[in-house]
Amino acid sequence: MTKMNVSSYEEDGILWINIDEPEASIRISSKVHQKFDDYFSAGVKKIAVGMSEVDFIDSSFLGVLVSAMKEANERGIKIILFGVRPNVKAIFDLTRLDKLISILPDKEAAFQALQ
């Protein structure tokens, strides 16, 4: 079984998730997808995902994010990514997913955007 380093806590009505993995890849994609489903089912309305530890992202993980964003929009849930490293941000820019997914520089900016 693959160990996935993802931590989460709720504060000020926001679910804060940190992906503490160097690779956001197919290895953890299905587990992250399941976690999003669990959060959505629990009625969470604001989610901030910290990605400062992620050095690499693949298409399967991008697919999980796109799927989560689509479902979140349907349920009225707001998701923001923050702390995305420049090399990972370049992937979002190249795929134009930066137009679909809000990416902010840090936790403070994410907090302000979700207020």
Backbone as numpy.savetxt, mean C-alpha at the origin, in Angstrom:
# Nx Ny Nz CAx CAy CAz Cx Cy Cz
6.07 -22.25 4.55 5.23 -21.08 4.55 6.12 -19.83 4.55
5.76 -18.87 3.73 6.55 -17.66 3.59 6.23 -16.69 4.71
7.25 -16.23 5.40 7.05 -15.22 6.42 6.98 -13.87 5.74
6.00 -13.10 6.13 5.81 -11.79 5.52 5.94 -10.74 6.61
6.83 -9.81 6.44 7.04 -8.76 7.41 6.17 -7.56 7.08
4.95 -7.61 7.58 4.01 -6.51 7.41 3.43 -6.23 8.79
3.56 -4.99 9.23 3.00 -4.61 10.52 1.90 -3.58 10.30
0.97 -3.54 11.23 -0.11 -2.57 11.11 -0.61 -2.16 12.49
-1.14 -0.95 12.55 -1.79 -0.45 13.76 -2.76 0.64 13.34
-3.75 0.89 14.20 -4.72 1.93 13.91 -4.50 3.10 14.87
-4.53 4.30 14.30 -4.36 5.51 15.10 -5.10 6.65 14.41
-5.87 7.39 15.16 -6.61 8.54 14.65 -7.51 8.18 13.47
-8.11 6.98 13.52 -9.01 6.55 12.46 -8.33 6.13 11.18
-7.00 5.98 11.21 -6.23 5.57 10.03 -5.57 4.24 10.34
-5.66 3.31 9.39 -4.92 2.06 9.51 -3.56 2.28 8.86
-2.51 2.21 9.67 -1.13 2.39 9.20 -0.53 1.03 8.96
-0.08 0.77 7.74 0.53 -0.50 7.37 1.96 -0.22 6.93
2.90 -1.01 7.42 4.29 -0.91 6.97 4.69 -2.22 6.33
5.17 -2.14 5.09 5.70 -3.30 4.41 7.20 -3.30 4.65
7.63 -4.15 5.56 9.03 -4.22 5.96 9.75 -5.35 5.22
9.65 -5.30 3.91 10.23 -6.29 3.02 11.07 -5.56 1.98
12.25 -6.07 1.63 13.02 -5.43 0.57 12.41 -5.67 -0.82
11.66 -6.77 -0.96 11.05 -7.09 -2.25 9.55 -7.24 -2.11
8.80 -6.40 -2.81 7.35 -6.54 -2.90 7.10 -7.29 -4.20
7.06 -8.61 -4.09 7.04 -9.45 -5.28 5.98 -10.54 -5.16
5.98 -11.43 -6.12 5.02 -12.53 -6.14 5.11 -13.37 -4.86
6.25 -13.37 -4.22 6.45 -14.14 -2.99 5.47 -13.73 -1.90
5.09 -12.46 -1.84 4.19 -11.99 -0.79 2.86 -11.44 -1.32
2.70 -11.38 -2.63 1.53 -10.73 -3.23 0.19 -11.29 -2.75
0.05 -12.61 -2.75 -1.25 -13.18 -2.36 -1.56 -12.91 -0.89
-0.53 -12.91 -0.06 -0.75 -12.64 1.36 -1.13 -11.18 1.59
-0.51 -10.27 0.87 -0.86 -8.85 0.99 -2.29 -8.63 0.47
-2.63 -9.30 -0.62 -3.99 -9.20 -1.15 -5.01 -9.64 -0.10
-4.73 -10.76 0.58 -5.63 -11.25 1.62 -5.73 -10.26 2.77
-4.62 -9.64 3.14 -4.66 -8.64 4.21 -5.54 -7.46 3.83
-5.42 -6.98 2.58 -6.30 -5.89 2.14 -7.76 -6.32 2.24
-8.09 -7.53 1.80 -9.46 -8.02 1.89 -9.94 -8.02 3.34
-9.07 -8.46 4.25 -9.43 -8.47 5.68 -9.69 -7.06 6.20
-8.83 -6.10 5.82 -9.00 -4.72 6.27 -10.29 -4.13 5.72
-10.58 -4.38 4.44 -11.80 -3.86 3.83 -13.02 -4.44 4.53
-13.01 -5.73 4.81 -14.13 -6.38 5.47 -14.34 -5.86 6.89
-13.26 -5.42 7.52 -13.35 -4.89 8.89 -13.93 -3.47 8.94
-14.13 -2.87 7.78 -14.74 -1.55 7.73 -13.79 -0.38 7.81
-12.50 -0.62 7.60 -11.51 0.45 7.62 -11.80 1.41 6.46
-11.73 2.72 6.70 -12.03 3.71 5.65 -10.81 4.50 5.18
-9.72 4.46 5.95 -8.50 5.19 5.59 -7.30 4.29 5.84
-6.49 4.10 4.79 -5.32 3.23 4.90 -4.10 3.97 4.35
-3.02 3.95 5.12 -1.74 4.51 4.68 -0.72 3.38 4.70
-0.07 3.17 3.56 0.87 2.06 3.42 2.29 2.62 3.30
3.12 2.31 4.28 4.52 2.73 4.27 5.37 1.72 3.52
6.15 2.23 2.58 6.97 1.35 1.74 8.44 1.74 1.76
8.90 2.35 2.83 10.28 2.84 2.87 11.33 1.73 2.87
10.95 0.50 3.19 11.89 -0.62 3.19 11.94 -1.35 1.86
11.00 -1.03 0.95 10.87 -1.76 -0.31 11.85 -1.21 -1.35
12.76 -2.08 -1.83 13.73 -1.71 -2.86 13.31 -2.18 -4.25
12.43 -3.18 -4.30 12.04 -3.79 -5.57 10.56 -4.10 -5.54
9.88 -3.85 -6.66 8.46 -4.17 -6.78 8.25 -4.82 -8.14
7.47 -5.90 -8.16 7.23 -6.57 -9.44 5.77 -6.42 -9.87
5.47 -6.95 -11.06 4.14 -6.77 -11.64 3.04 -7.43 -10.82
3.33 -8.53 -10.16 2.29 -9.18 -9.35 1.90 -8.30 -8.17
2.87 -7.65 -7.56 2.56 -6.76 -6.45 1.85 -5.51 -6.94
2.26 -4.99 -8.09 1.54 -3.85 -8.69 0.08 -4.24 -8.94
-0.13 -5.46 -9.41 -1.49 -5.95 -9.64 -2.32 -5.98 -8.36
-1.70 -6.38 -7.26 -2.38 -6.39 -5.96 -2.78 -4.96 -5.58
-1.88 -4.01 -5.77 -2.19 -2.62 -5.44 -3.32 -2.08 -6.31
-3.29 -2.37 -7.60 -4.34 -1.91 -8.51 -5.68 -2.51 -8.10
-5.69 -3.80 -7.82 -6.91 -4.48 -7.39 -7.43 -3.87 -6.08
-6.52 -3.63 -5.14 -6.92 -3.04 -3.86 -7.48 -1.63 -4.06
-6.85 -0.85 -4.92 -7.34 0.51 -5.19 -8.73 0.47 -5.82
-8.94 -0.44 -6.74 -10.24 -0.56 -7.40 -11.33 -0.90 -6.38
-11.06 -1.90 -5.55 -12.04 -2.28 -4.54 -12.23 -1.17 -3.50
-11.15 -0.52 -3.13 -11.25 0.58 -2.17 -12.14 1.69 -2.71
-11.95 2.04 -3.96 -12.79 3.08 -4.56 -14.26 2.69 -4.54
-14.55 1.43 -4.83 -15.93 0.95 -4.82 -16.54 1.01 -3.42
-15.71 0.84 -2.39 -16.19 0.81 -1.01 -16.05 2.16 -0.29
-15.54 3.16 -0.99 -15.35 4.47 -0.36 -14.19 4.51 0.62
-13.18 3.70 0.36 -12.00 3.63 1.21 -10.86 4.39 0.52
-10.13 5.16 1.29 -9.00 5.91 0.74 -7.70 5.21 1.12
-6.85 4.97 0.11 -5.53 4.35 0.33 -4.46 5.30 -0.19
-3.43 5.48 0.62 -2.28 6.31 0.24 -1.02 5.52 0.51
-0.07 5.61 -0.40 1.26 5.05 -0.19 2.18 6.18 0.25
3.13 5.87 1.11 4.10 6.90 1.50 5.47 6.27 1.71
6.49 7.12 1.63 7.87 6.67 1.85 8.38 5.77 0.73
7.85 5.93 -0.46 8.25 5.10 -1.59 9.63 5.56 -2.08
10.55 4.64 -2.16 11.92 4.96 -2.61 11.91 5.36 -4.08
12.88 6.20 -4.48 12.91 6.70 -5.86 12.90 5.62 -6.94
13.63 4.52 -6.74 13.66 3.47 -7.76 12.30 2.76 -7.88
11.59 2.64 -6.78 10.25 2.05 -6.82 9.25 3.06 -7.37
9.39 4.32 -7.00 8.52 5.37 -7.52 8.64 5.45 -9.03
9.83 5.21 -9.57 10.04 5.24 -11.02 9.17 4.19 -11.71
8.97 3.04 -11.08 8.10 2.00 -11.65 6.66 2.50 -11.71
6.21 3.14 -10.64 4.85 3.71 -10.64 4.72 4.77 -11.73
5.76 5.57 -11.90 5.73 6.62 -12.94 5.71 6.01 -14.34
6.57 5.03 -14.58 6.66 4.39 -15.90 5.36 3.69 -16.30
4.71 3.08 -15.33 3.47 2.36 -15.61 2.25 3.28 -15.51
2.50 4.54 -15.17 1.46 5.56 -15.00 0.50 5.24 -13.85
0.90 4.33 -12.98 0.08 4.02 -11.81 0.10 5.15 -10.79
1.08 6.05 -10.94 1.11 7.22 -10.05 -0.13 8.10 -10.26
-0.84 7.90 -11.38 -2.09 8.64 -11.63 -3.26 8.01 -10.90
-3.15 6.72 -10.57 -4.21 5.97 -9.90 -4.02 5.92 -8.39
-2.76 5.82 -7.97 -2.43 5.62 -6.56 -1.75 6.88 -6.01
-2.28 7.40 -4.92 -1.65 8.57 -4.28 -0.37 8.14 -3.60
0.73 8.80 -3.96 2.04 8.50 -3.38 2.57 9.78 -2.76
2.78 9.74 -1.45 3.25 10.92 -0.72 4.63 10.64 -0.13
5.37 11.71 0.15 6.77 11.52 0.55 6.98 10.86 1.91
6.10 11.14 2.88 6.35 10.63 4.23 5.06 10.47 5.01
5.19 9.96 6.24 4.04 9.69 7.09 3.26 10.94 7.41
3.94 12.03 7.67 3.26 13.29 8.00 2.38 13.75 6.84
2.89 13.68 5.62 2.10 14.06 4.45 0.91 13.14 4.28
1.10 11.85 4.54 -0.01 10.89 4.45 -1.07 11.21 5.49
-0.64 11.52 6.71 -1.57 11.87 7.78 -2.39 13.09 7.40
-1.73 14.12 6.90 -2.43 15.34 6.49 -3.44 15.08 5.37
-3.06 14.24 4.41 -3.95 13.94 3.28 -5.18 13.14 3.70
-5.05 12.36 4.75 -6.16 11.52 5.19 -7.06 12.19 6.23
-6.73 13.40 6.60 -7.58 14.12 7.57 -8.80 14.72 6.92
